[in-house]
Amino acid sequence: MAHSVRRDAPELPDFSLLKRLARDQLIYLLEQLPGRKDLFIEADLMSPLDRIANVTTLKQHDVDKLYKVEYKPIVSTSDQLCFLIRPRIKTVKWICDVVNADKAFGRFRRYKIIFSPQKFYSCENLLEEQGIFGDVTTDEWSFYLLPLDDDIISLELPEFFRDNFLEGDQRWVRTAGSALHLLHSVYGPFSKLYGIGRCSKMAYESWREQVEEGEQRARQAEIGNVFLIDRDVDLVTPLCSQVVYEGLVDDIFRIKCGCVEFGPDVTSSDKSIKVMLNSQDKVFNEIRNEHFSQVFGFLSQKARNLQTAYDKRSGMDIKQMKTFVSEELKGLKQEHRLLSLHIGASESMMKRKTKQDFQELLKTEHSLLEGFEIRECISYIEEHINRQVSMVESMRLLCLLSLTENGLLPKDYRSLKAQFLQSYGIDHLLTFSNLKQLGLLVEQQPGETLTVMESRVGKLVNDKTAGKLTDAFSSLAKKSNFRALGRRLNLVPKSDEEYDLRVPRDMAYIFSGAYIPLSCKLIEQVLERDGWTGLEEVTRMLNGHEFAVTAGSNGSDARVKTDSQRIILVMFLGGCTFSEISALRFLGREKGLKFIVVTTAITNSARLLESMLDNHA
Amino acid sequence: MIRGKPDEDEYWNSSKFKAFTFDDEDDDFTRLKESKRAVNSIRSLVEEEDEEDDVEKVSWSGEPVGSISWSVKETASSIRSTGEVRDQSFPKINTAPSLPKNSSGYSLSSLFKGTTHDWTPEETVKRMQQGKVYSLEKFRSLQDKLLLLDEAVNAHDGNVITAVLIYLKKSLSKENLFRELITREIALRHYIHFLKEIEEQKLLLMQYRDHLNIRDENKRRDFLKSCLSLPFSPDDATHVQDHYTLLERQIIIEANDKQVESSGQADIFKKYPRKASILNMPIITTLYYSCFYHYGESDGTYSSPANIRKTFRISDKQFLLTCLGARAKLKAWFDVDALFTTKNWLGYTKKRSPIGFHRIVDILQKNNAPVQVLQEYVNLVEDAEQKISLAQKYKCHDVIINTYRDLKDRQQLIVYRGKVERGSSEYRKIEEILSNSVR
């Protein structure tokens, strides 16, 4: 597929500037605490930090020793401590303990907290309550955006999904607005914005306000159009098994911040190796968007070509050999290494998938998407639960069943829930309550009884008002209308047609031809129609909150077909999957567009569902 | 691509308490200066010193709300927000249709009742969003507090909403705060989340969840017992009851088995020492454990499979699957056989299963059942095609040969003869069939 790139597709903007900006601001902040200091870094900021700076950079700015935040007493002997953290109560609490322990010990130090990407009042309030406000200075490192690849930018905020969609906490809305604002100031001005979802609307508003507050600088736009989408507009897609190479690697090995760790089963040696997965890896770049079934053929062809290239050596004279070694050998060796790595990964994935009867699992998923033989699907899920196979997989199937069927029949819900609790632990009552609240797993008829969550709140207020709250919460658990949407948007191609995965005809190829991801289909439709006209029924089923806005009339280049108009920035609020990115790349090639994906985090079914768990102390 | 500096990589992932000291290396200072300029050129990235001196802003401080200049500004901003689009600017869109602007029922006019803030609620919220100096102390009347809260909610900034709620928590009684929050769902959810984060859960029915924090099993059990009186839905109440019963029994089973194991009385524990305690395991794991160590006990004991099955209303299918797994693990093929054997009223025995036999084969195979055992169950698979493919997968030669023989498929038999080892018993068997059958 990499060969079919339309010639007129515009070039992508250079996002490395974002890294430089982030690094330089960090240096600036470190300089605000002059002198030698020890730096404590929050675990999930380490990989992002690693992508933009290195130990040498930090060291040049008087960072002495580096520690990971581990919520334990510290052993540092430095007179100055700097904490680089996310704005989380838990971490700030720990810092309070550190400072108060020093106080009790009569030890004097200087402390600085750098919150990234911003601070929250609740964190500062805690410092105040603990009596150390002032002893500790605070700062913000506006590291909103980490470019993971030429066309992927991540906010690296996996908690966005739970905070926003489950807890109903809008703390990250302004963050999203600011991230968009940063992109607007560096690569804009944007001329058109489309969006769908409550959070998208709010993020748009926040962005608009920030644009109005700041000054406008006239510059040539690199990015013309923006599409904002809430993750809860389409929860089906991220819950499907990924079968495109990059998505599959993420499902199985978990790509973290653009980097994956391949274990001994892949490297066929005794050690693990960390690999950056991006367009710089020439082998990976050619297979990342391919359906897994196509990958083996490609890799073996590549291996044969490599062999031929190596074989050229025989029959060379000394001079030719010299040229070969200096010009070609290095590249060949590099390719050889990458090739064997991806072959190893493919083999390992193949083995694992065979072991877990992947074919049968996919069949069930496709039946659910199609709405075909639902009773058989339920039996399959039931047995999956009964055999205590992977808890997250069972939950994933249950959620897919609920989302595609608009909820479970009360009888099925009760029975499957009971069996799930028997198999995986009764603590999962809390998980079920969360899934229900988010609308991921619901009963078809709204029950009148109080669930755990609702009675939690009920206790908070009093019994009389609890009823009102129940209504409020059940109205939140909205219907998914998947079947109707599927028909309306042709998301599920007819299954009797043969689907040639070698020459994909639409975005459905990312799910073996069984389903076109709703999120990407919406983007395609809106771009095609230049708005939501004609999609009224669809947006109604998606609970509205759609918008399409254009810059004021003086924004004249809106009508000029410049390259920037064919660069579309898609922002996923709540995370997006590699499969969706592959689908958008496909769409871009088809239409001569370039998509840039900005996401609060890269997600997949396991990450999404794990964020719903509450059953740990 | 492989990361450039493996030693740094190593470092990031292994730094626990071991501190790391660097030695000197050369720098790239010029590049730094250059990009620093770039940073500073982008406004609002680097937060400059507070903008208190900004003329436009200062005009606000000390200015009585309701003064002419205030209302002029207020009007101007309302015009702007009703859609008059400025050059290059983007329209405001209604972000929360479900939320009336003044859900508190207080109109803007209540602002004019003589209270003199330095900043209006709107200005205060804006300043908070921008990280500027602000003051909440002057919002003292309930009306003002609520106006401030509603303004924060209208600004969609969770950070500010929570900040206002923290102030309200400090300055309002619980009863008053809760009464107002009930009609403000967005604010309420922020408040609940905040309480959850600061672990001030005594108010909430997070009590059930609290059992996870109790290590001692007896205390945990007693705690679960106390949860039984909480107002769960009937279904959830049953599950919580089960949870309590389960732990109660696990404690009894654990104490007993620990003692039996250490005294060395029972062979099963000697042969298969327990890898972990059964405490806090799910019901099905407990059932598996019971089928493994306590098979054949009378249903009067808490540890017997029958008792667990009955107490926790375990379905036939589930029971069979778990039992099968446990007995197959022990290679107790006789027990496995007995699980499926039913006698009809004439005394004939027949094998029955609530789940397809192809599944049974799968489970047995995963437990390394020998071919002799496997093929008995492969034979019971009804669908001939599925039967053959399973038989081929698990090399049950007899099943394959017999099936082809019964189908009188000479051609397939010849093909299969080519696949088995020459001179082996299955090879001879095929030869025999081929020579006996009439062409």
Chai-1 contact restraints between the chains, C-beta under 6 A:
chainA,res_idxA,chainB,res_idxB,connection_type,confidence,min_distance_angstrom,max_distance_angstrom,comment,restraint_id
A,R20,B,S35,contact,1.0,0.0,6.0,A-B,restraint_1
A,L21,B,V39,contact,1.0,0.0,6.0,A-B,restraint_2
A,D24,B,S35,contact,1.0,0.0,6.0,A-B,restraint_3
A,D24,B,K36,contact,1.0,0.0,6.0,A-B,restraint_4
A,D24,B,V39,contact,1.0,0.0,6.0,A-B,restraint_5
A,Q25,B,V39,contact,1.0,0.0,6.0,A-B,restraint_6
A,Q25,B,V46,contact,1.0,0.0,6.0,A-B,restraint_7
A,M46,B,W12,contact,1.0,0.0,6.0,A-B,restraint_8
A,D50,B,W12,contact,1.0,0.0,6.0,A-B,restraint_9
A,N54,B,E8,contact,1.0,0.0,6.0,A-B,restraint_10
A,V55,B,E8,contact,1.0,0.0,6.0,A-B,restraint_11
A,T56,B,E25,contact,1.0,0.0,6.0,A-B,restraint_12
A,K59,B,F22,contact,1.0,0.0,6.0,A-B,restraint_13
A,Q60,B,D27,contact,1.0,0.0,6.0,A-B,restraint_14
A,K65,B,A19,contact,1.0,0.0,6.0,A-B,restraint_15
A,K65,B,F20,contact,1.0,0.0,6.0,A-B,restraint_16
A,L66,B,S15,contact,1.0,0.0,6.0,A-B,restraint_17
A,L66,B,F20,contact,1.0,0.0,6.0,A-B,restraint_18
A,K68,B,S15,contact,1.0,0.0,6.0,A-B,restraint_19
A,V75,B,F17,contact,1.0,0.0,6.0,A-B,restraint_20
A,I89,B,E197,contact,1.0,0.0,6.0,A-B,restraint_21
A,I89,B,I198,contact,1.0,0.0,6.0,A-B,restraint_22
A,F120,B,N159,contact,1.0,0.0,6.0,A-B,restraint_23
A,Y121,B,N159,contact,1.0,0.0,6.0,A-B,restraint_24
A,Y121,B,A163,contact,1.0,0.0,6.0,A-B,restraint_25
A,S122,B,T162,contact,1.0,0.0,6.0,A-B,restraint_26
A,N125,B,I166,contact,1.0,0.0,6.0,A-B,restraint_27
A,S142,B,L45,contact,1.0,0.0,6.0,A-B,restraint_28
A,E167,B,H193,contact,1.0,0.0,6.0,A-B,restraint_29
A,G168,B,R189,contact,1.0,0.0,6.0,A-B,restraint_30
A,D169,B,G158,contact,1.0,0.0,6.0,A-B,restraint_31
A,D169,B,H190,contact,1.0,0.0,6.0,A-B,restraint_32
A,D169,B,H193,contact,1.0,0.0,6.0,A-B,restraint_33
A,Q170,B,H156,contact,1.0,0.0,6.0,A-B,restraint_34
A,Q170,B,G158,contact,1.0,0.0,6.0,A-B,restraint_35
A,R171,B,G158,contact,1.0,0.0,6.0,A-B,restraint_36
A,R171,B,N159,contact,1.0,0.0,6.0,A-B,restraint_37
A,V173,B,H156,contact,1.0,0.0,6.0,A-B,restraint_38
A,R174,B,D157,contact,1.0,0.0,6.0,A-B,restraint_39
A,S185,B,I42,contact,1.0,0.0,6.0,A-B,restraint_40
A,K201,B,T95,contact,1.0,0.0,6.0,A-B,restraint_41
A,M202,B,T95,contact,1.0,0.0,6.0,A-B,restraint_42
A,M202,B,H156,contact,1.0,0.0,6.0,A-B,restraint_43
A,E205,B,T95,contact,1.0,0.0,6.0,A-B,restraint_44
A,R208,B,F90,contact,1.0,0.0,6.0,A-B,restraint_45
A,G214,B,R43,contact,1.0,0.0,6.0,A-B,restraint_46
A,G214,B,S44,contact,1.0,0.0,6.0,A-B,restraint_47
A,M276,B,M1,contact,1.0,0.0,6.0,A-B,restraint_48
A,Q280,B,M1,contact,1.0,0.0,6.0,A-B,restraint_49
A,D281,B,M1,contact,1.0,0.0,6.0,A-B,restraint_50
A,N386,B,Q318,contact,1.0,0.0,6.0,A-B,restraint_51
A,N386,B,L321,contact,1.0,0.0,6.0,A-B,restraint_52
A,R387,B,L321,contact,1.0,0.0,6.0,A-B,restraint_53
A,Q388,B,I284,contact,1.0,0.0,6.0,A-B,restraint_54
A,L421,B,H239,contact,1.0,0.0,6.0,A-B,restraint_55
A,Q422,B,I283,contact,1.0,0.0,6.0,A-B,restraint_56
A,Q422,B,I284,contact,1.0,0.0,6.0,A-B,restraint_57
A,S423,B,P282,contact,1.0,0.0,6.0,A-B,restraint_58
A,S423,B,I284,contact,1.0,0.0,6.0,A-B,restraint_59
A,Y424,B,P282,contact,1.0,0.0,6.0,A-B,restraint_60
A,G425,B,P282,contact,1.0,0.0,6.0,A-B,restraint_61
A,I426,B,H239,contact,1.0,0.0,6.0,A-B,restraint_62
A,I426,B,H243,contact,1.0,0.0,6.0,A-B,restraint_63
A,L429,B,H239,contact,1.0,0.0,6.0,A-B,restraint_64
A,L430,B,R209,contact,1.0,0.0,6.0,A-B,restraint_65
A,T449,B,S233,contact,1.0,0.0,6.0,A-B,restraint_66
A,L450,B,S233,contact,1.0,0.0,6.0,A-B,restraint_67
A,T451,B,S233,contact,1.0,0.0,6.0,A-B,restraint_68
A,S455,B,L205,contact,1.0,0.0,6.0,A-B,restraint_69
A,S455,B,P231,contact,1.0,0.0,6.0,A-B,restraint_70
A,R456,B,L204,contact,1.0,0.0,6.0,A-B,restraint_71
A,R456,B,L205,contact,1.0,0.0,6.0,A-B,restraint_72
A,K459,B,L204,contact,1.0,0.0,6.0,A-B,restraint_73
A,K459,B,L205,contact,1.0,0.0,6.0,A-B,restraint_74
A,L460,B,L203,contact,1.0,0.0,6.0,A-B,restraint_75
A,L460,B,L204,contact,1.0,0.0,6.0,A-B,restraint_76
A,V461,B,F178,contact,1.0,0.0,6.0,A-B,restraint_77
A,V461,B,I182,contact,1.0,0.0,6.0,A-B,restraint_78
A,T465,B,I182,contact,1.0,0.0,6.0,A-B,restraint_79
A,A472,B,E185,contact,1.0,0.0,6.0,A-B,restraint_80
A,F547,B,I93,contact,1.0,0.0,6.0,A-B,restraint_81
A,V549,B,F90,contact,1.0,0.0,6.0,A-B,restraint_82
A,V549,B,P91,contact,1.0,0.0,6.0,A-B,restraint_83
A,A551,B,Q88,contact,1.0,0.0,6.0,A-B,restraint_84
A,G552,B,V85,contact,1.0,0.0,6.0,A-B,restraint_85
A,G552,B,R86,contact,1.0,0.0,6.0,A-B,restraint_86
A,G552,B,D87,contact,1.0,0.0,6.0,A-B,restraint_87
A,G552,B,Q88,contact,1.0,0.0,6.0,A-B,restraint_88
A,G552,B,S89,contact,1.0,0.0,6.0,A-B,restraint_89
A,N554,B,D87,contact,1.0,0.0,6.0,A-B,restraint_90
A,N554,B,Q88,contact,1.0,0.0,6.0,A-B,restraint_91
A,G555,B,Q88,contact,1.0,0.0,6.0,A-B,restraint_92
A,A617,B,L212,contact,1.0,0.0,6.0,A-B,restraint_93
A,A617,B,N213,contact,1.0,0.0,6.0,A-B,restraint_94
